[in-house]
Amino acid sequence: MLSETIALGKGQDPMTNLIRSVVRAYPRFSYVVAVVIGMLLGHLFWQ
């Protein structure tokens, strides 16, 4: 949230707007990335 506040204070778009636009443009790719991250985290933290 700090980076968003700084970006808005400077009159720039926050990074979350860029990420949101990329996810909307490539929904399948973003889904695959989310699944891979979930698998990696599950593998690392499964006890």
CYANA upper distance limits for C-alpha pairs under 8 A (distance plus 0.5 A):
  1 MET  CA      5 THR  CA      6.72
  2 LEU  CA      6 ILE  CA      6.71
  3 SER  CA      7 ALA  CA      6.56
  3 SER  CA     14 PRO  CA      7.74
  4 GLU  CA      8 LEU  CA      6.60
  4 GLU  CA     14 PRO  CA      5.48
  4 GLU  CA     15 MET  CA      7.63
  4 GLU  CA     16 THR  CA      8.32
  5 THR  CA      9 GLY  CA      6.55
  6 ILE  CA     10 LYS  CA      6.76
  7 ALA  CA     11 GLY  CA      6.72
  7 ALA  CA     12 GLN  CA      5.55
  7 ALA  CA     13 ASP  CA      6.68
  7 ALA  CA     14 PRO  CA      5.91
  8 LEU  CA     12 GLN  CA      6.06
  8 LEU  CA     13 ASP  CA      6.99
  8 LEU  CA     14 PRO  CA      7.21
 13 ASP  CA     17 ASN  CA      7.14
 13 ASP  CA     18 LEU  CA      8.48
 14 PRO  CA     18 LEU  CA      7.85
 15 MET  CA     19 ILE  CA      6.94
 16 THR  CA     20 ARG  CA      6.47
 17 ASN  CA     21 SER  CA      6.69
 18 LEU  CA     22 VAL  CA      6.78
 19 ILE  CA     23 VAL  CA      6.70
 20 ARG  CA     24 ARG  CA      6.77
 21 SER  CA     25 ALA  CA      6.63
 22 VAL  CA     26 TYR  CA      6.60
 23 VAL  CA     27 PRO  CA      5.93
 23 VAL  CA     29 PHE  CA      8.47
 23 VAL  CA     30 SER  CA      6.23
 26 TYR  CA     30 SER  CA      6.76
 27 PRO  CA     31 TYR  CA      6.62
 28 ARG  CA     32 VAL  CA      6.76
 29 PHE  CA     33 VAL  CA      6.72
 30 SER  CA     34 ALA  CA      6.64
 31 TYR  CA     35 VAL  CA      6.73
 32 VAL  CA     36 VAL  CA      6.67
 33 VAL  CA     37 ILE  CA      6.64
 34 ALA  CA     38 GLY  CA      6.61
 35 VAL  CA     39 MET  CA      6.62
 36 VAL  CA     40 LEU  CA      6.66
 37 ILE  CA     41 LEU  CA      6.62
 38 GLY  CA     42 GLY  CA      6.43
 39 MET  CA     43 HIS  CA      6.49
 40 LEU  CA     44 LEU  CA      6.64
 41 LEU  CA     45 PHE  CA      6.47
 42 GLY  CA     46 TRP  CA      5.98
